Amino acid sequence: MKATKPTTLSDIDSLAGLREELRLQAHLLKAEVQDRWHDAEARWAAIQEEARSIRTAVDHSRAELSAAASLSAQSLRETYEDLRKVLRSL
């Protein structure tokens, strides 16, 4: 069995340096993740706004198409009624 070497003050100082380095890296990583999160949230907000605009445009188009279809149907109904009158008069 291999004997373990006694821990020295130098070892403790080395661990303290490593700990500080890792703490700093963790802090920087946290900041990077937060930056990415904020970027993602800004993109989410933009997509939500685009979706609202698209919904509004679709609703508007749907209303216009419905009105146009109603006018066409009414016009066709009048044409058929006129044809019916012509045929009855023959």
C-alpha positions as CSV (number, residue, x, y, z in Angstrom):
1,M,0.0,0.0,0.0
2,K,1.3,3.4,-1.0
3,A,1.8,5.8,1.9
4,T,0.2,9.2,1.5
5,K,2.4,12.2,1.7
6,P,1.5,14.7,4.5
7,T,-0.3,17.8,3.5
8,T,1.8,20.9,3.6
9,L,1.1,24.6,3.7
10,S,2.2,24.7,0.1
11,D,-0.4,22.1,-0.7
12,I,-3.1,24.2,1.0
13,D,-1.9,27.3,-0.9
14,S,-2.1,25.4,-4.1
15,L,-5.6,24.2,-3.4
16,A,-6.6,27.8,-2.5
17,G,-5.3,29.0,-5.8
18,L,-7.1,26.3,-7.7
19,R,-10.3,27.0,-5.7
20,E,-10.0,30.7,-6.6
21,E,-9.4,30.0,-10.3
22,L,-12.5,27.7,-10.4
23,R,-14.6,30.2,-8.5
24,L,-13.7,32.9,-11.0
25,Q,-14.5,30.5,-14.0
26,A,-17.8,29.6,-12.4
27,H,-18.6,33.3,-12.0
28,L,-17.7,34.0,-15.7
29,L,-19.7,31.0,-16.8
30,K,-22.7,32.3,-14.9
31,A,-22.4,35.7,-16.6
32,E,-22.1,34.0,-20.0
33,V,-25.2,31.9,-19.4
34,Q,-27.1,35.0,-18.2
35,D,-26.0,36.9,-21.3
36,R,-27.2,34.0,-23.5
37,W,-30.5,33.8,-21.6
38,H,-31.1,37.5,-22.1
39,D,-30.4,37.1,-25.8
40,A,-32.8,34.2,-26.0
41,E,-35.5,36.1,-24.1
42,A,-35.1,39.0,-26.5
43,R,-35.5,36.7,-29.5
44,W,-38.5,35.1,-27.8
45,A,-40.1,38.5,-27.4
46,A,-39.5,39.3,-31.0
47,I,-41.0,36.0,-32.1
48,Q,-44.1,36.6,-29.9
49,E,-44.5,40.1,-31.5
50,E,-44.2,38.6,-35.0
51,A,-46.8,35.9,-34.1
52,R,-49.2,38.6,-32.8
53,S,-48.7,40.6,-36.1
54,I,-49.3,37.4,-38.1
55,R,-52.5,36.6,-36.2
56,T,-53.8,40.1,-36.7
57,A,-53.0,39.9,-40.4
58,V,-54.6,36.5,-40.7
59,D,-57.7,37.6,-38.9
60,H,-58.0,40.7,-41.1
61,S,-57.5,38.7,-44.2
62,R,-60.0,36.1,-43.1
63,A,-62.6,38.9,-42.6
64,E,-61.8,40.3,-46.0
65,L,-62.0,36.9,-47.7
66,S,-65.3,36.2,-45.9
67,A,-66.7,39.5,-47.0
68,A,-65.6,38.9,-50.6
69,A,-67.0,35.4,-50.6
70,S,-70.3,36.7,-49.3
71,L,-70.4,39.4,-52.0
72,S,-69.6,36.8,-54.7
73,A,-72.2,34.4,-53.4
74,Q,-74.8,37.2,-53.2
75,S,-74.0,38.2,-56.8
76,L,-74.3,34.6,-58.0
77,R,-77.6,34.2,-56.1
78,E,-78.9,37.3,-57.9
79,T,-77.7,35.9,-61.3
80,Y,-79.4,32.6,-60.6
81,E,-82.7,34.3,-59.6
82,D,-82.6,36.4,-62.8
83,L,-82.1,33.2,-64.8
84,R,-85.0,31.6,-63.0
85,K,-87.2,34.6,-63.9
86,V,-86.1,34.4,-67.6
87,L,-86.8,30.6,-67.7
88,R,-90.2,31.1,-66.1
89,S,-91.1,33.7,-68.6
90,L,-90.4,31.4,-71.6
